[in-house]
Amino acid sequence: PIVLLGGGTTKVGDPTGKDASRKMLSDDEIGANIQGIKQAFDKFITFGDGTTDATLVNNDDWLSGVKYLAFLRDYGTMFTINRMLNFESVKLRLERENPLTLLEFNYMILQAYDFLELFRRFKCTLQLGGSDQWGNMVNGVELCRRADQAQVFAMTAPLITTSDGKKMGKSEGGAIWLNADMLSPFEYWQFWRNTNDLDVIRFLKLFTELPLVDINEMAKLEGAALNDVKKVLADEATRMLHGAQVLESIHQTAAALFAGKGGSLDDLPKIELSPQEAAEGVGILDLYLKLGFAKSKSECRKLIEGGGAKLNDEKISDVNLVIRSTDLSDPIKLSMGKKKHGLVVLA
């Protein structure tokens, strides 16, 4: 298999159907993102020179050397604006009268060109992707046919949604990162533990390597018994990504939080305050923002006023509460609702 990283196309906006273009990243930011993606893939795919090993490819290797006039001459007539305007992502932006730049139209052309380069360099004849990429992938199939008379194929998989119709993905504020520095193993485990009853069996089939016969047995369970099934899902998904060695401490943290049993809370997300910060004092709203439990101070204020915030399991009533050095002789636990918990410690 070939894993294609978009180091080149990342430099160009992608018409995703959102009202705004994607944020432009610097070369250093792109390089850091590529390394992070590779680290995530390393957990699931073996890269190397073996017959079944995967190859990691960055489209910046060929896109950075493209000469614009030569590219227009060779491939410009193989694309039509008419076809591009029919893509749902483009139509949505136009209907809302949001700007759609020439830069973003070029993204579709460059992604099609990626398939041509993969065919020429690696004899790649099948491209796999999410259903939201169907239009771009078909463009690539057509380009290979017109440019090289090559017969290549595209196959998409439906985007995974939860039972309530929400897309599982990288949405702002709710992204489930695969890298431990972006999302701790405990938070990753907790994400799967909080799966809806209606989704748990399907997710076991999609996101674990458990035998189907075992999953089908668990599908017979109902009610409170599904909580144990969710723990199986959380354990298996976390083991595949972070390794079995993290599960014992995760279980201890979960028991300490939710079962009222003694245990360490070290696996919770944590923020450290410097001695200077602690001496000056940090507002409770800022601490919740640092933990990522709210997107804005106004959202955090509403949650506190609604009784959804706790400090060491005691409801917070003062939105102007300030945490100082004297409060941090021991780590303090901040909670938002029943599922979000974090620690504040003195560095």
ZIHU-V772539 format. One record per residue. N is the residue number from 0. SS is DSSP state (alpha for helix, beta for strand, coil for the rest). PSI is psi as a letter, one per 40 degrees, with the letter a starting at -180 (* if undefined). D_LAST is the distance of its C-alpha to the last C-alpha in whole Angstrom. Layout:
N|SS|PSI|D_LAST / N|SS|PSI|D_LAST
This chain:
0|coil|i|45 / 1|beta|h|43 / 2|beta|h|40 / 3|beta|h|40 / 4|beta|h|37 / 5|coil|f|38 / 6|coil|d|36 / 7|coil|d|40 / 8|alpha|e|40 / 9|alpha|d|37 / 10|alpha|e|38 / 11|coil|i|40 / 12|coil|i|40 / 13|coil|h|41 / 14|coil|g|43 / 15|coil|e|41 / 16|coil|e|43 / 17|coil|i|40 / 18|coil|e|41 / 19|coil|i|39 / 20|coil|i|39 / 21|coil|i|36 / 22|coil|h|33 / 23|coil|h|34 / 24|coil|i|31 / 25|coil|i|31 / 26|alpha|d|32 / 27|alpha|d|29 / 28|alpha|d|27 / 29|alpha|d|31 / 30|alpha|d|30 / 31|alpha|d|26 / 32|alpha|d|28 / 33|alpha|d|31 / 34|alpha|d|28 / 35|alpha|d|26 / 36|alpha|d|30 / 37|alpha|d|31 / 38|alpha|d|28 / 39|alpha|d|29 / 40|alpha|d|33 / 41|alpha|d|32 / 42|coil|d|31 / 43|coil|d|35 / 44|coil|i|37 / 45|coil|h|38 / 46|beta|i|39 / 47|coil|a|41 / 48|coil|e|45 / 49|coil|i|46 / 50|coil|d|49 / 51|coil|e|47 / 52|coil|i|43 / 53|beta|i|42 / 54|beta|h|42 / 55|beta|h|39 / 56|beta|i|41 / 57|beta|h|39 / 58|coil|e|42 / 59|alpha|d|41 / 60|alpha|d|43 / 61|alpha|d|46 / 62|alpha|d|45 / 63|coil|d|44 / 64|coil|e|47 / 65|coil|h|49 / 66|coil|h|52 / 67|alpha|d|52 / 68|alpha|d|56 / 69|alpha|d|57 / 70|alpha|d|55 / 71|alpha|d|56 / 72|alpha|d|60 / 73|alpha|d|59 / 74|alpha|e|57 / 75|alpha|d|58 / 76|alpha|e|61 / 77|alpha|e|59 / 78|coil|i|57 / 79|coil|i|58 / 80|alpha|d|57 / 81|alpha|d|59 / 82|alpha|d|57 / 83|alpha|d|53 / 84|alpha|e|54 / 85|coil|e|55 / 86|coil|h|51 / 87|alpha|d|50 / 88|alpha|d|47 / 89|alpha|d|49 / 90|alpha|d|51 / 91|alpha|d|48 / 92|alpha|d|47 / 93|alpha|d|50 / 94|alpha|d|51 / 95|coil|e|48 / 96|coil|f|49 / 97|coil|i|46 / 98|coil|h|46 / 99|coil|h|47 / 100|coil|i|47 / 101|alpha|d|49 / 102|alpha|d|45 / 103|alpha|d|45 / 104|alpha|d|48 / 105|alpha|d|48 / 106|alpha|d|45 / 107|alpha|d|47 / 108|alpha|d|50 / 109|alpha|d|47 / 110|alpha|d|46 / 111|alpha|d|50 / 112|alpha|d|50 / 113|alpha|d|47 / 114|alpha|d|49 / 115|alpha|d|52 / 116|alpha|d|50 / 117|alpha|d|49 / 118|alpha|d|53 / 119|alpha|d|54 / 120|alpha|d|51 / 121|alpha|e|51 / 122|coil|f|54 / 123|coil|h|51 / 124|coil|e|53 / 125|beta|h|51 / 126|beta|h|48 / 127|beta|i|46 / 128|beta|i|44 / 129|beta|i|43 / 130|alpha|d|46 / 131|alpha|e|44 / 132|alpha|e|45 / 133|alpha|d|49 / 134|alpha|d|50 / 135|alpha|d|48 / 136|alpha|d|49 / 137|alpha|d|53 / 138|alpha|d|53 / 139|alpha|d|52 / 140|alpha|d|55 / 141|alpha|d|57 / 142|alpha|d|56 / 143|alpha|d|57 / 144|alpha|d|60 / 145|alpha|d|61 / 146|alpha|d|60 / 147|alpha|e|61 / 148|coil|f|63 / 149|coil|i|60 / 150|coil|h|60 / 151|coil|i|56 / 152|beta|i|55 / 153|beta|h|52 / 154|beta|h|50 / 155|beta|i|48 / 156|beta|i|46 / 157|coil|i|45 / 158|coil|h|42 / 159|coil|h|40 / 160|beta|i|40 / 161|coil|i|39 / 162|coil|d|42 / 163|coil|e|42 / 164|coil|e|42 / 165|coil|i|39 / 166|beta|h|38 / 167|coil|h|35 / 168|coil|a|34 / 169|coil|f|31 / 170|coil|i|31 / 171|coil|h|29 / 172|coil|e|26 / 173|coil|f|27 / 174|coil|h|27 / 175|coil|g|27 / 176|coil|i|25 / 177|coil|e|26 / 178|coil|h|23 / 179|coil|d|20 / 180|coil|e|18 / 181|coil|d|20 / 182|coil|h|20 / 183|coil|i|19 / 184|alpha|d|22 / 185|alpha|d|21 / 186|alpha|d|22 / 187|alpha|d|25 / 188|alpha|d|26 / 189|alpha|d|26 / 190|alpha|d|28 / 191|alpha|d|31 / 192|alpha|d|31 / 193|coil|e|31 / 194|coil|i|34 / 195|coil|i|37 / 196|coil|d|40 / 197|coil|e|42 / 198|coil|e|40 / 199|alpha|d|39 / 200|alpha|d|42 / 201|alpha|d|43 / 202|alpha|d|39 / 203|alpha|d|39 / 204|alpha|d|42 / 205|alpha|d|41 / 206|alpha|e|37 / 207|coil|i|38 / 208|coil|f|40 / 209|coil|i|42 / 210|coil|i|45 / 211|alpha|d|47 / 212|alpha|d|49 / 213|alpha|d|46 / 214|alpha|d|45 / 215|alpha|d|48 / 216|alpha|d|48 / 217|alpha|d|45 / 218|coil|e|46 / 219|coil|e|49 / 220|coil|i|46 / 221|coil|i|46 / 222|alpha|b|44 / 223|alpha|d|41 / 224|alpha|d|42 / 225|alpha|e|40 / 226|alpha|d|37 / 227|alpha|d|37 / 228|alpha|d|38 / 229|alpha|d|35 / 230|alpha|d|33 / 231|alpha|d|35 / 232|alpha|d|35 / 233|alpha|d|31 / 234|alpha|d|31 / 235|alpha|d|33 / 236|alpha|d|32 / 237|alpha|d|28 / 238|alpha|d|30 / 239|alpha|d|32 / 240|alpha|d|29 / 241|alpha|e|26 / 242|coil|i|28 / 243|alpha|d|29 / 244|alpha|e|26 / 245|alpha|e|24 / 246|alpha|d|26 / 247|alpha|d|26 / 248|alpha|d|22 / 249|alpha|d|23 / 250|alpha|d|26 / 251|alpha|d|24 / 252|alpha|d|21 / 253|alpha|d|24 / 254|alpha|d|26 / 255|alpha|d|23 / 256|alpha|d|23 / 257|alpha|e|27 / 258|coil|e|29 / 259|coil|e|27 / 260|coil|i|27 / 261|coil|i|24 / 262|coil|i|22 / 263|coil|i|18 / 264|coil|e|17 / 265|coil|d|14 / 266|coil|e|17 / 267|coil|i|16 / 268|beta|i|14 / 269|beta|i|11 / 270|beta|i|9 / 271|beta|h|5 / 272|beta|h|6 / 273|coil|i|5 / 274|alpha|d|7 / 275|alpha|d|10 / 276|alpha|d|10 / 277|alpha|d|9 / 278|alpha|d|12 / 279|alpha|d|14 / 280|coil|h|14 / 281|beta|h|14 / 282|beta|i|17 / 283|alpha|d|18 / 284|alpha|d|20 / 285|alpha|d|17 / 286|alpha|d|14 / 287|alpha|d|17 / 288|alpha|d|18 / 289|alpha|d|15 / 290|alpha|e|15 / 291|coil|f|19 / 292|coil|e|21 / 293|coil|i|23 / 294|coil|e|24 / 295|coil|i|25 / 296|alpha|d|24 / 297|alpha|d|28 / 298|alpha|d|27 / 299|alpha|d|24 / 300|alpha|d|26 / 301|alpha|d|29 / 302|alpha|d|27 / 303|alpha|d|26 / 304|alpha|d|29 / 305|coil|e|31 / 306|coil|e|29 / 307|coil|e|27 / 308|beta|h|24 / 309|beta|i|22 / 310|beta|h|19 / 311|coil|f|19 / 312|coil|e|23 / 313|beta|h|24 / 314|beta|h|25 / 315|coil|h|24 / 316|coil|e|27 / 317|coil|h|25 / 318|coil|e|24 / 319|coil|e|23 / 320|coil|h|20 / 321|beta|h|17 / 322|beta|h|14 / 323|coil|i|13 / 324|alpha|d|11 / 325|alpha|e|14 / 326|alpha|e|13 / 327|coil|f|10 / 328|coil|d|11 / 329|coil|i|11 / 330|coil|i|10 / 331|beta|i|13 / 332|beta|h|15 / 333|beta|h|17 / 334|beta|i|20 / 335|beta|h|23 / 336|coil|a|26 / 337|coil|e|27 / 338|coil|e|25 / 339|beta|h|22 / 340|beta|i|19 / 341|beta|i|15 / 342|beta|i|12 / 343|beta|h|9 / 344|beta|i|6 / 345|beta|h|4 / 346|coil|*|0
